Amino acid sequence: MGEEQRGVILYGYEVDAVAEALQELDPRYVPVDGATSQAGQVPVVRCLHAAEADAAQEAAPAIAWLVVQLHRAGADVQPARAVRLWLNTSHVDPRSAARAIDQPDLVVWYEVIDPIRVGTVDGGPVMDDYSNLTITVPEGHRMVAHAVQTGGTPPECLPHNAEMVLPSDGLGVLSGSVSRATAVCQACVARHG
């Protein structure tokens, strides 16, 4: 964990469930009411709103805080000033959220197989009203999601001849909340939990 003390600030929906899942994942994560904790522990501060999250961070500037917004589909949650991770609790259960928080430096790389093609019907330039566009979804179109450490090298399971790779910080894909056109690389799931 390094020399610098780190902590987690959760705010929004299901903060108690995610805090409990963090402690089950690793007992060093300790839910606290303030920023005080014993050596070797990672304080987990639970807040309802962004303003409370900002105040908790300002109260303990010596701690390297990971501020996590837990939001829900269709619900409006105001952003805190220094949010580093956004998790949709409609798609990610508390245990998956805890794993994402424990590894905030992961990035999901989408390997696109047989990508969707956009062209024009007449082969000319795109018209102002887009009426001559054609979109072709090939029979084998799909994506495979891979997990990589930020700044890391491509994983061995990502083919070198991949036609297209799209990075994203949306870690919900690793919890299985993906569309039918997206598969999750099981080697990456095993590697990153």
ChimeraX attribute file (.defattr): number of C-alpha atoms within 10 A of each C-alpha:
attribute: neighborCount
match mode: 1-to-1
recipient: residues
	/A:1	8
	/A:2	6
	/A:3	6
	/A:4	9
	/A:5	16
	/A:6	17
	/A:7	22
	/A:8	26
	/A:9	24
	/A:10	28
	/A:11	28
	/A:12	23
	/A:13	21
	/A:14	17
	/A:15	23
	/A:16	16
	/A:17	14
	/A:18	24
	/A:19	26
	/A:20	18
	/A:21	20
	/A:22	26
	/A:23	16
	/A:24	14
	/A:25	14
	/A:26	14
	/A:27	12
	/A:28	17
	/A:29	22
	/A:30	22
	/A:31	21
	/A:32	14
	/A:33	13
	/A:34	14
	/A:35	19
	/A:36	14
	/A:37	18
	/A:38	9
	/A:39	8
	/A:40	13
	/A:41	18
	/A:42	25
	/A:43	25
	/A:44	30
	/A:45	26
	/A:46	24
	/A:47	21
	/A:48	16
	/A:49	17
	/A:50	22
	/A:51	15
	/A:52	17
	/A:53	27
	/A:54	19
	/A:55	12
	/A:56	19
	/A:57	24
	/A:58	11
	/A:59	12
	/A:60	14
	/A:61	10
	/A:62	11
	/A:63	17
	/A:64	13
	/A:65	22
	/A:66	20
	/A:67	25
	/A:68	26
	/A:69	29
	/A:70	22
	/A:71	22
	/A:72	17
	/A:73	9
	/A:74	7
	/A:75	9
	/A:76	9
	/A:77	16
	/A:78	13
	/A:79	18
	/A:80	18
	/A:81	12
	/A:82	15
	/A:83	18
	/A:84	14
	/A:85	18
	/A:86	19
	/A:87	23
	/A:88	17
	/A:89	21
	/A:90	13
	/A:91	18
	/A:92	21
	/A:93	18
	/A:94	20
	/A:95	18
	/A:96	23
	/A:97	26
	/A:98	22
	/A:99	20
	/A:100	24
	/A:101	23
	/A:102	16
	/A:103	14
	/A:104	17
	/A:105	15
	/A:106	21
	/A:107	20
	/A:108	24
	/A:109	22
	/A:110	24
	/A:111	23
	/A:112	19
	/A:113	17
	/A:114	16
	/A:115	17
	/A:116	14
	/A:117	10
	/A:118	11
	/A:119	14
	/A:120	15
	/A:121	13
	/A:122	10
	/A:123	9
	/A:124	10
	/A:125	12
	/A:126	14
	/A:127	10
	/A:128	7
	/A:129	7
	/A:130	10
	/A:131	10
	/A:132	15
	/A:133	16
	/A:134	12
	/A:135	11
	/A:136	11
	/A:137	12
	/A:138	12
	/A:139	9
	/A:140	11
	/A:141	14
	/A:142	19
	/A:143	23
	/A:144	18
	/A:145	27
	/A:146	26
	/A:147	27
	/A:148	19
	/A:149	15
	/A:150	12
	/A:151	9
	/A:152	10
	/A:153	8
	/A:154	14
	/A:155	15
	/A:156	9
	/A:157	11
	/A:158	18
	/A:159	10
	/A:160	9
	/A:161	6
	/A:162	12
	/A:163	11
	/A:164	13
	/A:165	17
	/A:166	11
	/A:167	14
	/A:168	14
	/A:169	16
	/A:170	16
	/A:171	26
	/A:172	20
	/A:173	22
	/A:174	24
	/A:175	18
	/A:176	15
	/A:177	15
	/A:178	14
	/A:179	10
	/A:180	8
	/A:181	11
	/A:182	19
	/A:183	18
	/A:184	20
	/A:185	18
	/A:186	16
	/A:187	14
	/A:188	19
	/A:189	15
	/A:190	8
	/A:191	9
	/A:192	15
	/A:193	13
